[in-house]
Amino acid sequence: MKRSLYSTAVIAILLTLQSANMLIAQQWTIKTTTFPSCYTQSNGFCVINNKAYIGLANYYCQDWWEFDPINNTTTQKASFPITDSTNTNPTCFSINGNGYIMSSTGRFYKYDPIADTWTQKAAFPINFPNGDSIHSTTNCSFVINGKGYLAGYTVCSNDYSSYRDNYDLYEYDPIIDNWQNKGPILDSAWGFTGFTINNLGYIIGGNKFYNTPPLAGCTVYEYNPQNNSWTKKTSCPMWKILSRGFVIGTKFYYGSGIHYDPNGSVFTMSNMHNQFYSYDQPSDSWQQLDTLPDRSMWDEGVGFAINGKGYLGLGDCWGMGVPPVMCGPGFYLGIWEFDPTISSISEDLINSAISISQNQSNGVFMIQSPTLISKIEITNIHGRIIYSSEINYFESNIDLKKEAKGVYLVKIYQGEKIKIEKIMVQ
């Protein structure tokens, strides 16, 4: 039996993806499948002396764990000294060999990993009337020149019936044990992810809390503490909130989170949350990388780098991943290690995997790719654009049956890369 062009293309792309998955497996290594904390969603986390410290999270959790990826061990340490109603995504950062973490009611503590002790420090400078608490700081913090920064937070009432957002940047100086309000950030959002490169702070993503429709974004903002200024940078190709990432060298690696569909104005549980990107700070540019190794790893997890390798895991669990699906009662229990020195899918492999096939009905084309297609544009031989569409997906059906017979040029946009192909309408 003679295969159709369409079915042949599907087989070809599946074989290419199978080769790509072999490369993905080499880049990512599972470190633990059963992280033991009492609640693996919305943990506080920071890195001190090449070890990650993870804990607290929701529902009165006080446990605090040391994760050593080099020896692949997890050790319980001294518990956080207080219990708050919900320590959702507590702010956590490390400065000069100590960890700093803030509870949901603004109480702030220093953790000494050598003595395994906690010391109370200056409280966060806001009022919490009637049992209010910080519902979501979303771990958007970064450290520059020995000072910690917190960008934006949401305070909710004790019964969760009301919320108020704050969009200011706060600076903590551990030498004088003092918080200082540095003024507003450039956008009104929560759910940011924060990171530092070359003594500059960055925030990415976010949305207005409980806004309908939600205002989500992929915008990157750069903070310069020298003149207390913000600069808008190149946006990430994928709109997300509550994502996690890590910095290796001058690159920020960004993955997981809740994907936002700007066309439908809704948050989606599509596999697009599985997309993985890198941001190159010197060139202010983004590159799409191979997908995350397990798409059941969703949002509000942990992300950090140690000794030139990145780590992502924990958080919410989507429950639709590849075996083993490391989901507890709704929470993801695994942590993965990423090695950037291992080559990912080469550009030639990506280009060869892009497939344009014509269905048996003349004039209907299917375009498929293992990497995200941001836009498709088609022109006739005179250069007139006859089709243009924002895709933001991995495949698209295009109907050109009403167009004149002849040759057309197809431009396939994948971020900053463009592939041009010829098609024939018969």
N, C-alpha and C positions, 0 to 999 in steps of 0.2 A: 504494500500500500504506500502511495506517495504521501509524504508529510507536507503539510502546508508550511509556508514561510513563517507563519506566526508561531506554530508549534516548535519549529526548528530553532527559532530565536529564543523561545522560553527555555529549551533544553540547554542552549549555549550559555545563557546567562546563569542558569542554575549551576552548571559546571564551573563557571568562573567564580561564582560566589562560594562554591565549595573550596576552591583554592584559596580564596580570600579568608575563609574561616580558619584554615590551617595557619595562616599568618597571624590572625587575631589570637589564636591559642598560644602562639609563641610570645606575643607581646604581653599578655595578661597571665598572671599566675595567682591561683587562689591561695590565700594565706590562712584563713580560718573560716569554717562554715558554721560555727556555733559560738559566736561571741557571747560571753556569759552575763552581761549587764542586765539589770532588772528591766530595762526598757531600752530597746535599740533605736527607737525613733527620737529625733530631736535632741540628741546628746550634745553636751558641750565637749569641745576637743581642742587640744593644742599640742605642739611638739616641743619637748625640752630634752636637750642633749641626746638627740637621735632616737628618742622614744616618744611614742604618742600617748597622751593621757586623755581618757574618754570616760564620760559618765554623766550622772544626774538625769536629765531628760524629764519626762512627765511623771505625774502621779506620785509625788513625794519621794522619788528616788534620790538617794544620797550616795550610792555606791560610786567609786572612783577607781579606774583600772589603768594599769600601765601595759601598753602593747609594744613589744619589742619585735619589730619585723625582721631584724637581722637573725635573731635566734628563734623567731617565731614562737614567742611565749606571751602569755597574758597573765598578769599578776594583780590581785586585788590590793589596793592601797588604803590609806586612812580615808574614811568616809567624809564627805562634805559635812561641816559641823551643824548645819541647820536644815530644816525641812520646810519648804515653801509649797503653796498649794499646787503650783504647776511650774516647774522649771523648764518650760518649753524653749528649746534652742538657746540655752544660756550663753551670754557673751563670754568668750574665753580666748585669751591670748597669752603668749609667753614673752618675757623680757628678762634678759641677763640671768638665765638659768632658773627662773621661777615662773610658775603659772599663775594667772590671774583669772578669776571667774566670778560672775555676778549672778545672784539669785533672781528669781522673778519679782521680788519686791525691792530690788536695788541694793541689797546688802552685798558687799564686795570683799573678796578674800584672796589672799596670796597663798599659793601652795609651794612648799619647799620640798622638792623630790628627794633630796639627800636625807633630810630629817624626817620626811614623810609627815609633815605637820601643816596645819592651816592657821593663818593669822588674819584677823579682821582688819580691813583697811577702810579708807574713806568711802562712805556710801555714795551711790549714784545720786546726783543732785536734782531729784524730782520728788514731788509729793505723791503719796499713795493713799488717798482718803478712802475710808469705808471698805477697807480690805481689797482695794484695787491692786493689780499686778501687771507686770510687763508680760503680755501674752506672746509676743514674737519679736525678738531682736534678730532672729534668723541667722545668728552667728556672723553677721556682717561686721567684722572687725578686721583691722590690720595694724601692723606695728611699723613705725618709722623712727629711726634714730633713738631707740630706747623709750619711745612713748607709744601707748596704746590708743587706738581710735575706735569709736563706735558710731556707726552711721544709721540713724533712724531706728524707731521702735514704735510699738503699739501698746497702749495701756488699756486694759479691759476691766470692767466692773467685776465684783466678786461673783455675781450670778451670770456673767457673760452677756448681759442685756445691752450694754453700751460700750463703745470703743472710742478712743481718741488717738490720733496719729501725731507723731512728732517727727519732723524731717530735718533735724539739726545734726551736726557732727559734734561729738564730744571727744576731748583729748584727756587722757590720763597720764600724769607724770608720776612715776613711782618714787622718784627721789624726794619730792616734797609731798607725796601722797595727796594729790589734788586733781579734781576734775575741772575742766574748763570748756564752756560752750564756744565752739569755733564758728557758729553761724549755720545757715541752711545749706543743704546739699542742693544739687541742680534740679532734681526731680522729686516729685512727691510719691514715694513708693516704699513698700516693705518687701521682704522676700529677696533682698539683695544677696549677692555673694561678694565677699571682699578679699583682696589680695594685695601684695606689695612686690614691686620690682624696681630696683635701682633707686631706692629711697623715695619712691612715689607710691601713693595709695590708689587703689582702683576699686570701684563698685560696678556691678553688672546685674542686669535683670531687675526683677521686682514688679509689683503691682499695687494698686490702692487696695487697702484691706477691706474685704467684704463689699467691694464696689460692684455694681451691676449696671452694664457689663463690666467685667474686670479690666483695668488698665494695666496691661502687662507690657514688658519691653525687653529688648535685647541691647539697649544702649549701654555703652561703657563710658564712665566718667573717671577722669584722672585728677587726683588731689595732690597739690604741691604745698607742703607745710611751710616752705620758705616764705611764700607770700600769701598763704591761706587762700588759695584760689582753686577753682574747679575748671576743667577743660573737657569738652565732649570729644570722644574718640570714635573710631570706627565701630559700628554696631556688630554684635554677633549675628550670624546668619539664622540662628534658631531662637525664637522667643520662648523664654523659660522663667520660672520662679523656683525658689527653694532648691536650687541646684548646688552642686559642690564641685570643687576643683582643687588644683595644687599648682605650685610654681616650681619649675626646674630651669635653672639658668635665667634666661630672659623671656621664657615662654610660660604662659598660663594655660593649663589644660582644664577643660570645662565639660562636665557631663552630668547625667541623671537629671532630676528635677521634673516639674510638671510642664508639659508642653502646652503652649498657648497658640491657638489657631486664630490669626488676625482676621481671616475671612469670615469665620463663624462666630467670632467674639466669645468663645467658650474655651475652658480648659478641657483638654482631651486626655484620654487614657490610651492614646495610640502608641505604637512602638517607636514613634519619633522621639520620645523622651530618651531613647537609647542612643541618640546621636552624640558623637564625641568630637570636640573641636580643640584647636590650639590657637592662642593669641600670641603673636610675636610683637613684643613691645617696641623694639627699635623701628620696625617698619609699620607699626600700627595696622597689622593685617591679620586676617583669620584664615585658617585652613581646616577643612573637614578631614577628620581621621577615620580610622576604622571604628565600627560601632563598639559599644561596651560589651563585655563578654557574657553578660546575663541581663536580659531585659526585665527580669523581675525586680532588679535593683531600681528603685523609683526615686523618691524625694526625701529631703530632710535627713540625709545621712551624714557621713563624715568624709572629708577630703584633706589630704596633707601630703607632704613630700619629705623623704628622709634619704640621705646619701644618694641623691640623684635618681631616685625612683619615686613614683607617685602611688598613692593609695586611695581607693574609693570603696565605700560599702556602707552597711547598716542602713537605718532609715525605714521608710515605708516599704512594703513589699507588694508588687503588683500581682505576683502569683502566676505569671505566665512565662517563666524563664526556661532556660535549658537545664537539663539535669546536671547536678542536683539542685533542685529549687530550694534555696536556703531561706525559707519563710517560716517564721514562728506564727503566733496568732495575729497575723497581719503585719508583721515586722520582718525586715530583712536581717539575717544573722551573719552574713558573710562579709569579708574584707578582701579585696583584690589588689594585687601589686602590678603596676604598669612600668615597663622598662622601655624608655624612649630610644635606647641605643639599638634596639632590634627593629629592623626595617618593617614598615607597614606595607599596605598595598601600594605598589609602584604606580606612577602616573600612566605608564604604558598599559598596565593591567586594568586600570580604571577605564581608560579610553577604549580598550578592546572590549570591555564589558558593556559599553553603551550600545544598545541595540535599537535599530529602527526597522520595523517590519510592517509590511502591508498585508492587511487582512484579505481574504478572498473577495470581499466586496471592494471594488476599486475605489481608491480615494480615501480610505480609512487607514490610518497609520497608528501603530503602537510604538511609543518610545519608552525604553526601560533602562535603568541604571542601578548599580549597587550603591551608588552615592547620591546624595540629595540633588535633585534638579531644581534650581531656583526659578528659572524662567526659560520659556521656549518662544522663539521668534522665527517666522517664516517669511521669506521675500520671494517675489517672482524674478524673472531674468532681467527686468527693468529696474530692480532695486526697490520696488514698492512693497511695503509691509502688508501682507494679507492676513497674518495671524500673529498675535502676541498675547501671552498669558503668563501670569505669575503662578508657578506650579507648586513649589515647596513640597514636593513629594518625589517618589522614586520611579513613577511611571505616569504616562498620560496618553489618552486616546485623542487623536486629532482627525476631524472629519473635513476633508478637502473635496468632497464629491461635487460641490457646486463651483469649484474653480476650474479654469480652463486646463485642458490637457497640456502637459509640458513639464519642464524641469524647474524645480524650486530649491532654494537654499534653506536649510534648517540650522539655526543657531541654538545650541544647547548651552545654557549658562549654569555653571556650578561654582557659585561664589565668584571669584575673580577669573576663573578659567572659562574659556568658551571653546566648544567644539562645533565645527561647521561640517555639515553633510549635505549631499545632494539626494533628492527624492524625485521620483517620476510619477506624475498623475497621468494615468492612461485612459 
